[in-house]
Every structure is written in C-alpha cells, then in structure tokens.
Amino acid sequence: MTGPFPQRTYGVLLHPSSLPGHDLIGTVGGDAHTFVDWLATTGAGIWQILPLTINGRFDSPYFSASAFAGNYWLVDLAGLRDAGLLEHDPVAAALHDHPVDGRIPFDEMRIRKWPLLRDAADRFLADPDHAWQADFAAWCARAEWLDDDCTFFALKDRYDGAPWWEWPDPLRTHQTAAVEQARVDLAAAIDRWRAVLYFFDRQWADVRRVAHAAGIRLLGDLPIYVGHDAADVWANQEQFHLDPTGGLIVQSGCPPDYFSAVGQLWRNPLYRWDVMADDGYAWWLARLRRCIELTDLVRIDHFRALSRYWEIPGDADDATGGRWVDGPGQDFLDAVRAEFPEFPFVAEDLGVLDDAVYELRDHNQLAGMRIIQFGFDGTPDNPHLPDRYPHACIAYTGTHDNAPIAAWWQSLDAAERADVAAYYQHEPDAGAGRATWSFIEAALGSRAVAAIVPMQDWLVLDTRSRMNDPSIEQGNWGWRMPVGAPSDALAHSMRQLAQRYGRV
C-alpha cells in the first residue's frame, strides 16, 4: 500500500473545461457525466483534474480570485434549464453558431454566459419553494468562506473590476465596520453570488457521486499560491508579504529551469509563514478541507516550496534575482496530518530540488511524480527514466505543462530521436503514434503504484492541443477535446493495456 493508493491503478488527466459539449466551455453537468460513464469502461480508477477554482489572470486556474469558490463558468446551463431556472434554450443562447469543440473563446464565453447565470440565480432566489432551497441554505451555513468571497466579488462589481488595493479605505484594509456596511448595501448582489457559486457545487457533487459509483476517484490540484487580487489576500492581508498599500514586497516564481532560461515570474504574494504558524495554519487547513470536499485526493502543487521557496523582489521583471527562503517544512505537515490523518495528498516534486525536499516528501510517505518526457537528457541515472521509478510515485507521460508526446517526439532532432527509440526498442523513424503509445505503455508497465496519462496523449494529438506552456503567458488553458474522441475503440485499447499491467 502506498498512501492513498491501495493498489496499482491508472487514470486520465483532463480538466472539465476541456470536455466537449453544448457550451462554449466544458461543463460539470452532462458533459462530465458522459465522460465519467466512458472512463468507467476503460477500467481506469482515477480522473485527475486541474484546480476547480475560477479562471484568473491569463485564464489560468492557478491565478484564481478565490482559493475556495468553485469555477462557476463550468456550470451546465442545460442543468439550470431542467431545474426550471432558465426559460429559454441555454444551448442556443450560449452557442449561437459557435462550434462545440476547438479552443475555448474565454472572452466570448464570459460575455454570453454571465447573463444566463445571473438570470438563473435571480429566478432561484425569487422562488422560496424551489426544490433546491433547503440544500442551498445548508450549503451556505457550512461554507465558512462564502461571506468574504461573495462580498469581495460584489465589491469588484461595484468598483468595475478594480483590484482590491485600489478600493477606498477602509474597505481596502478590510476593516470590520466597513465590510459589514458593504454587506448591507450590497445584499442583493451578494445573494446572487451565493446562488451562482452554489450552482457549481451542486452540479459537481453530482459528478462526484457518479464517479464514486463507477469506482473512479477524483484527484484534484492545490496551487501552492493564491492570486494577488483574490478574496483570500484581501481578507487576510496580515498573512501575506504586502506593503501598506497592498502591493507586493516579494513575489513568487521559480529559478531558471527546463521551461525558461530566466525562470518563471508568477506574481503571487508570498505567505508570512511565521504569522500563519501562530494560529496553527488555520487558513491553510480550511483551504485543504475545501479541496477534500471537492475531490478525493489532492496534488500539492510546487511541493518543494514547503521546504524552500524562491523569493523574488516585488518589482522584478524576471526571476533571476530571487533567493531561496526556508518554508514551513515539517511543522506545517504535522498540522495537516493532525487534521487529515488519512493524508490523501500527492507531492508535485518537480523542478529544482534538493535533498531536503526529498526528505520532507519521504518522511511523510507522500507519493511523488515522475515524468517520462523528462527522462532523456543523456544521463543514465535520470530519475524520470521508467526503469528507475520507485513504487511510491505516480508515472506520467507528461503533465498539463508539457507538450503532448506526439508533438515532443516530432520536435526532437535525429540523435535525440535515436536515443529515445533505442530505449523503447522501436525504429527512430517510427510515427508519433507509435512513440506515444510506447511512452504510455512504459508508464503503465512501470513499478509506479499509479500511472496517469493526459487525454491528449491517449488521443495522440499534436501541439495545438497543449494545455499550458509555462514559458508564455497568453494563449494557454483553452484546449477542448474533439467531439467523439472518447470512443469505444480507445476505451477497449486502454482497458487491454491496463489489464496487461495489472492496473484495472
């Protein structure tokens, strides 16, 4: 047994926004139910997703305006219509003449979808006899984060989207009297936000029930940092490294690496871990509780930051001038284990690592990650080569940050391709399909307790299907799976391969 994985298993990495369907973005209604039903036929035991938080800067789920609120853009309009909350056909209203697959048109989606969500929320709030009202009241009562988040969103609307540090004092500094007055003044808008966020949670809870009935567990994703212009930072300013105006004293990122020669500048505020320790990491534990409400397992993104993190001056233009600073380490993980004795977490242990990171991961018996695409740098002891995988890890062909294997294979020069081909015992001129399925078979056949393959690799798609390129800020996160791609033939091939390696 390895942590949250009691036996060999495998799964698929696909974010709900990438599902095909009858909206401008994949949804957590019928689109997700259809996918779960198909995934069950493959024998897979895991559906891994990206953060379920609201898309933020550059449309990324890793820069959300809230670490707690679900992504209401993923709400299924047809489900709201069927619940009597939309009079007209939401499919026709949302789609018009737009195709149902291809790239997500984020700007168009927001323009077209928000009026429908708003109208459904208003209709719901005006109907005290609606069948969901009792469940809604119970959900509001237990969602401790809801008041601050909905107040934040309502204030964002009042101030035309201006960041919170540009709001008038004393709202900018989250003074109690001012916030309470805002809740009175904006009561109707706050109630609307409660209803919209509830729609997401209700629909996602149905998806989770369907997945559990099919024997599929959901592996979620916890971004290590939160967005600067976020409800969490506004409501907890003392727990972040901010100057008196709300600006960044220091910011997050990582040093030069595989993806960028100047490192990555993420622009998230950094935590004041000493202040967080004083109250037993209460905000963090609440955040983790929320994650476990939504998924069964949680990948801790950028786990290495719990050991040491890259601190960059707040006004820097790139990440090269940063420095390593000690993170909260074992003290934090002890608090987490006390709250979650079952410890349903996975460590994203990628990037620039040192012995202290490995010791923190292994002391806490956390499964890490191995990426086959990272294995071919010419060093025979590369830990990402499949023959070197330990049992306590998850094997991936690639992640959402990697190019699909087909695109990566085609980008290699002759010498690199020959090296990879020799390892997998096929010809250097093998097609992208052969190379991709060699990688998939290596992942499933490895000693790793779990193997997870992005849907793009199962489908042998090219670079146009890449979810995220960390070296660029624009144009990511928009891929949608082609309609009909999850076929019976693919499910049969997946199941056969998984059976061969004891992962069904």
N, C-alpha and C positions, 0 to 999 in steps of 0.2 A: 504494500500500500504506500502511496506517495501523496501525502497531504490530501487535497480534495479529490484526487483521482484514485479510486479504489481498485481500478483495473485498467488494462490497456484500452485506449479509446481513441477516437479521432473525430474531427469535425471540420466545419467550414467557417471561414471568416468572410462576413458580408454585413455591411451596415444596412439597417432598414431603409435608409434614404435611397439606396441603390436598387431596391426591389422594383421590378416592372409593375405597371398597373394603370389605373384610370385617374391619375392625378399628375400634377407637374413635378411631384416628388414621390418616392416610395413612401408607403404609409404603414402604420401599425394596426390596420384593420384587416380587410380581406386580403390585401397583398401579402401581409405577414402570415396569415393563416394558410394561404395557399403554399407559401414557401415551406412552412413547418410540415405540412402534410407531405410535400415532396421529399424533404430532408429525412423524414422518418423512413421512407422506402429505401434510403441509401444505407441504413444501418448506423448512421452517424449518431454520436452521443452528445455532441457539443455544437452549439451555434454561438460563435464569437462575434461580438459587435463592437463598434466604437462607442464613445461616450453618448449617452442618451440625452445630454444636455442641449440647450438651444444653440444653434449655429451662431457664432460670433464673428469677430474680425476675420475678414477674408473667407467668410462662410465656413470657418473651421469649428468643429465641435470641441476643440481644445482651447478656445478663447471665448467661452460662453459668458453671458451676462449673469449666470447663476450656476452654482455648483449643485443645486438641489432641484430646480424646476425642470420638468421634462420638456422635450422638444415638441412644442405644440404644432410646428409645421408638419410633423409626421402624423397628425390626426387624420383619420379616414373620414372624408366628407360624406361618403355614402352611408357610413355607420351613423352619422348625425342625422342624415335624412331619414333613415329607417327608424330612428328613435323619435321622429316627429319634430325635430328641431330645425329642419330646413324644408321650406315649402317646395322650392323648385329643384330641378335636377342638378345636383352639385357637380356631377361629372361633366355635363355640357357646359356649366358655368365656369368650371376651372380649366377645362381642356380647350374649349372653343375648337380651333383647328390645329392645335399643337400635337405633335406625336407623343405617344405614351412611353417611348424609350429614348435613348440618347442621353445627352447631358442635361442636368438639372438647370433650368433657367431661374436661378435664385431670385433675381430682382423681379422678374415677371411673376414668379410663384408667390412672393410676398405681397405684391400688389393685388393679385387676383384672389388669394386665399384668405387674407385677413378679413375682408368684409363678410365672408361666409362664416368664419369662426366667430366674429363679433356678433353677427345676427343670431347664430345658434345659441351663443351664451345669453344674449338678451332674452330670447324666447324661453330658454330654460329657467332663467331667474324669475321670469314673469309667471311661471306655471308652478305654483306650490304643490300641485298634485302630480307632477311628473314622477314617473316610476323611479327615477334616479335620485330623488331629493334626499331620502333618508341616508343613502350611501354617500352622497355629497356632503351632508352635514357631518357624518362620522369621519370622512376623509379630511375635511377642514379642521376638525378638532384634534386630529393626531398629527397633522403636518405642521410641526413647530416652526418650520422655516417660512411658512406661507405668508404671514403678515408682512414681514420685511421684504420679501421678494415682490409681492403684489404692490406694496407701497412704492417700491423702487421703480417698477415698470410704469405705474401710474404717474409718478413724478417725471420719468423720462418722457412720457407722452406730453405732460404739461409743459415741459421745457424743450419741446421739439427735438428730442433726442440728444440734447447736450450732455456731455459726461458729468457725473455727479460732482466732480471737483469744480465745475463751473456754476453750480447751483448757488442760490443766495444762502448766506449764513442766516440762521443756524441749521438749515436743512443740510448744507454741505457737511457739517460736522456731526450730523445725526444726533442732534440734541433732542432729548425725550419730548419736551413740550411741543417743539416744532413738528416732530414726526407725528405725534398724536393729533395735532391740529390738522395736519395733512390728511390723516386717515379719515377725519370727519369731513373735510372739504371734498375729498376725492372718493367718497364711499362707494358711489355707483361704479366708477372706473375700477376700483379695487375689487369689487364683487365680480365684475366682468372678467378680470384677470383670473380670479379664483376658479371661475367656471371653465375658462379655456384650458387652464392647466389641469383641471380635473378630467376634462375630456381625454387628454393624453393618458393620464394614469389609469383611467377606467379601461381604455382600449388596450393598453399594454398589459394590464393584469389579465385580460382575456387571452392575449397571445401567450403569456407565461403559463397559464393553465393548460392550453392546448399543447404547448411544448412538453410540459411535465407528463401529460397523458401519453405522449408519444415516446417518452423515455429520453427526452433531449433536455440538457441543462444549458442555461444561458450564461456565457462568460462575458461579463461587462468590462468596462475600461474606466479607470480613475485617473484623470490627468493629475500630475503631481502639483501643478499650479492652477490658479484661477485667473480670469481676466482682470485687468485693472479697472475697467469700467463695468463693475459687477456688483450685484447686491451684497455679496459676501464681504467685499472690501469696504463698501460704503458703510455697512452696518457693524463692521469690526475693525475699524481703522487702526486701533491700537495694537492689533496683532500683525500688522504689516509694516515694512520699512518705507514709510511715507514721510515727506516733509510737511510743514504746517499747512501748505496749500493743497495737499493731497497728491502731489507729484511723486515720482519715483526717485528715491535716494539711490537705490540699486535696483537691478532688474535681472531677470532670469535669462538663461541661454545655455549653450554648451560650447566647449572649445573646438578648434578646428578638428574635423573628423572625416569619415568616409564620404559624407554628403557635401561638405563645404570647407574650402581652404581657409576661410575667415571665421569659421564657427557659425553658430546659429544664434540669432538675437530674437528672443521670444517676447520680450517687453512685458512679461508678467511681473507683478510685485513679488518680492520675496518675503517669506514669513519671518516674524520675530519669534523664533522657536523658544527662546527663554520665557517670553510672555505666555506663549501657548502652554508651556510646561506648568506654569503657575496654577492654571485651572484644570490640570490633568488632561490637556489636549481636547477640551470639550467640543470645540467646533469641529475638529477632525473626526472625533468619534461620531458626532451627529452626521457628518458627511458620509462616513462609511456605513452607518445604519441605513441611510437613504439608498446607497448603492445596493445593499443587500435586500432592500425592499424591491428593487427592480430586477436584479439578476441573482443567479445562484452562486457564481464565482466572480471574483474581481481581479483584473490585472492592474497592478500598481505601476502606472506609467513612470518611467525615469526613476526606477527604484534606487539607483545609485545616489540620488540627491538626499536620501535619508542617511547616507553615510557621509558624503561630502558633496557639495554642490558648487557650481560655477557662478560666482557673483560678479556682475558686470556693472560699471558705473551707470547711473540712470540716464545720463546724457550721451552715452556711447553710440557710435554709428555701426560698430560691428562688435563681435565677441572676443576679439583677440586680446583686449586689455583687461580681461577678467582675472579672477583668482579663485583658488579652491578654499572653501569655508566648511568647517565641520557642521554636519547635520545633526538631527536629534538622536539618531542611532538606536541602540537597544532600549533606551528609556522609553522612547515612543512606541516601539513594537511591543514592549511589555504591557503598556497601557492598552494597546489594540488587542492583544491576546486576552487580557482580563475581560474585555468587553465581548470578544468573539472567540471563545475557547476552541471552536471548531476550525478557526483560522482559514476561511475559504478564499485565500489570496494566492496570486501568482506574481512573481517578480519579473518585471521587464528589465533584465540585466544586460542591456546592450550599451554600446558607446564606449567612452574612455573609462576603463575600470581599473581597480587596483585590488590588492589582497583584502583590504578592509571591507570592500563591497561583498566579495565572495564569502568572507567570514560572517557578515551580517545575514546574508541570504541563507547560508548553510546552517548557522546556529539556530535559525528559526524554521528550518526544514521547509523552505519555500522552493517550489519548482521554478526554474529559470527558463530562458528561451534560447533556442539555437536556430540560426537562420542559414539554410543550406547555401543560399546565394552569397553569403559572406565567407564561405569556406575556401575559396580558390584564390588565395593571394600568394601561392607558391611555397608556403611554409607547411611542412608535413605534420606539425603538431597543432595546426589551426583547430580551435575547439568547435568550429562550426562545420567541420567535415563529419558526415553522418557516422562514420565508423568510430568516432571519438565521443559520441553522445553518451552521457550517463543516463541511468533510468529516471532520475528525478529532474526531468526537464520536459518542455514541450518543443517538438520539432516542427519547424515551419519551412516551407519552400521560400516564402518571403512574407513581409508584413504589408500593411497599408502604406508604408513609406517606401516600399521597393517597387521597381518596375516589374511587371509580370515576367515570368521566366521566359516566355517566348520572345518578348522584346529584349530582355537582357541577353539571351543567347545570340540573337541577331546582331547585338552591338559589339560582341567580342571579336578581337582580331584572330587570325588563323592560329597563332601559337596558343592563345588563351582557350580557344575552342578545342584544340587538340588535347590540352591538359584536362579539361573537363570531360571530354569524350573518353579519354583513357580511363579516367576514374570510374565512369559508368559503363565502360565496355561497349560503346557503340561508335559509329563512324563520325569523324569530325564534320562531315557534310550532311549529317542527319538533319532532318527538318525540325522546326521549332516544336512541333507536336511531340516528336519522339523525345527531344531533350526535356520538354516539360514533364512528360509522364515518367521519365527517368528520375527526375527530382521528386515527384510525388511518391513514386514507389520507394525511393530512398528514405523519405520522411516516414512513411507508414511502416517500412521494414526495420527502422532503427530501434535501438533499445529504449528510446524515449517513451515514457508512460502515456503521453498524449501526442498526437500529430494533428496539426491544423493547417489547412490549405486554403488560401484565398480563392474565392469563386472565380476570379479572373484566370487563375492557373488551371482549375478544373475545366474551364472552357477554352483554354489555350488562346487567350486574347492578346492583342498587341498593345503597344504603348499608349494608345488612345484610351485604354480602359484603366490606366493608372489612377489610383485614388488620391495619392498625395506625393509630391516631390518636395522634400524639405528644403531644397536649395532655392526654391522660388515661392513667392507669397501669393500670387494671383493664379486663378485657373484650376485650383485643386478642389477636391471633395464632391465633384459634380457627376461622377460616373453612375450610369444606370445600366443594369443588366438587360440584355435584349429580351424581348418578349419571346417566350417559348424556349429559352435557353436551358432551364432546368428540365431536361427531357427524361423520359423513361429509360432511354438507352444510356444516358450518362449515369443515372441512378444505378442501373444494373452494373455498369463498369466499376463504379465507386464501391458498391457493395462486394463485388467479387474480389477487388483488391484488398479491401478491409478484412474480409474473411481469410484471405491468404495469410495475412499477418496478425491474425487474432485480435482484431480491433472492433468487431461488431458486437 
